[in-house]
Amino acid sequence: MDSKCAVQLLRREGDVNRHSAVLRRFQALLSRDWQVFISHIYREGNYCDDYISSRGHSMSFGLHKFPITDPSLCNWILYDIQGISEPRLVVNEG
């Protein structure tokens, strides 16, 4: 997941505040009999997700498929496969 806040909300049990309907549905999925790991990954560590999510902001609501032949997506897939990332300064907020 790209959103640290979303990860923190999903890990909470009980208090799910104003997003409760969506979070309850995710928490119900997470509580099934399977292993699921949720972690925060900075966008520099997952270029494909960052590319797709940034494109999604300008699209209408609904299901959209991205062709694997999209030149930009192909480059980001290659970067992710090779483990190429950019350095990022992270300031500890705690």
C-alpha positions as CSV (number, residue, x, y, z in Angstrom):
1,M,0.0,0.0,0.0
2,D,1.2,3.5,-0.7
3,S,-0.7,5.2,2.1
4,K,0.8,5.0,5.5
5,C,-2.4,6.3,7.0
6,A,-4.4,3.5,5.3
7,V,-2.1,0.9,6.7
8,Q,-2.5,2.3,10.2
9,L,-6.3,2.4,9.9
10,L,-6.4,-1.2,8.6
11,R,-4.3,-2.4,11.5
12,R,-6.7,-0.9,14.1
13,E,-9.5,-3.1,15.4
14,G,-12.6,-1.4,16.7
15,D,-12.1,2.3,16.2
16,V,-12.4,2.9,12.5
17,N,-13.9,6.4,12.6
18,R,-15.6,8.0,9.6
19,H,-14.3,5.5,7.1
20,S,-15.9,2.7,9.1
21,A,-17.9,1.0,6.3
22,V,-15.0,0.6,4.0
23,L,-12.6,-0.3,6.7
24,R,-15.0,-2.9,8.2
25,R,-15.1,-4.6,4.7
26,F,-11.3,-4.7,4.5
27,Q,-11.0,-5.9,8.0
28,A,-13.5,-8.7,7.3
29,L,-11.4,-9.8,4.3
30,L,-8.3,-9.7,6.4
31,S,-9.9,-11.8,9.1
32,R,-10.5,-14.8,6.8
33,D,-8.5,-18.0,7.1
34,W,-5.4,-16.9,5.1
35,Q,-2.2,-15.1,5.6
36,V,-2.2,-11.4,4.6
37,F,0.6,-9.0,5.3
38,I,0.0,-5.3,5.1
39,S,2.9,-2.9,5.0
40,H,3.7,0.6,3.9
41,I,6.0,0.9,0.9
42,Y,7.3,4.3,-0.2
43,R,6.4,5.1,-3.8
44,E,10.1,5.0,-4.7
45,G,10.0,1.3,-3.9
46,N,7.0,0.4,-6.0
47,Y,6.9,2.5,-9.2
48,C,4.1,0.4,-10.9
49,D,1.7,1.1,-8.0
50,D,2.6,4.8,-8.0
51,Y,2.1,5.1,-11.7
52,I,-1.2,3.4,-11.7
53,S,-2.6,5.2,-8.7
54,S,-1.5,8.6,-10.0
55,R,-3.3,7.8,-13.3
56,G,-6.4,6.7,-11.4
57,H,-6.9,10.2,-10.0
58,S,-7.9,11.5,-13.4
59,M,-10.2,8.6,-14.3
60,S,-13.9,8.0,-13.7
61,F,-15.0,5.7,-10.9
62,G,-15.1,2.0,-11.9
63,L,-12.9,-0.8,-13.1
64,H,-10.0,0.2,-15.5
65,K,-7.5,-2.1,-17.1
66,F,-4.1,-0.9,-18.0
67,P,-2.5,-2.6,-21.1
68,I,0.8,-4.2,-20.4
69,T,2.0,-2.6,-23.6
70,D,1.7,0.9,-22.1
71,P,5.3,2.2,-22.6
72,S,5.4,4.0,-19.2
73,L,4.1,1.0,-17.3
74,C,6.6,-1.3,-19.1
75,N,9.4,0.9,-17.8
76,W,8.1,0.9,-14.3
77,I,7.6,-2.9,-14.3
78,L,11.2,-3.3,-15.4
79,Y,12.4,-0.9,-12.7
80,D,10.4,-2.9,-10.0
81,I,11.7,-6.2,-11.2
82,Q,15.3,-5.0,-11.2
83,G,14.9,-3.4,-7.7
84,I,15.8,0.0,-9.0
85,S,14.7,2.8,-6.6
86,E,15.5,6.3,-5.7
87,P,16.9,7.5,-2.4
88,R,14.4,9.2,-0.1
89,L,15.0,11.2,3.1
90,V,12.5,10.1,5.8
91,V,12.3,12.1,9.0
92,N,11.2,10.1,12.0
93,E,8.0,11.7,13.3
94,G,8.0,9.9,16.6
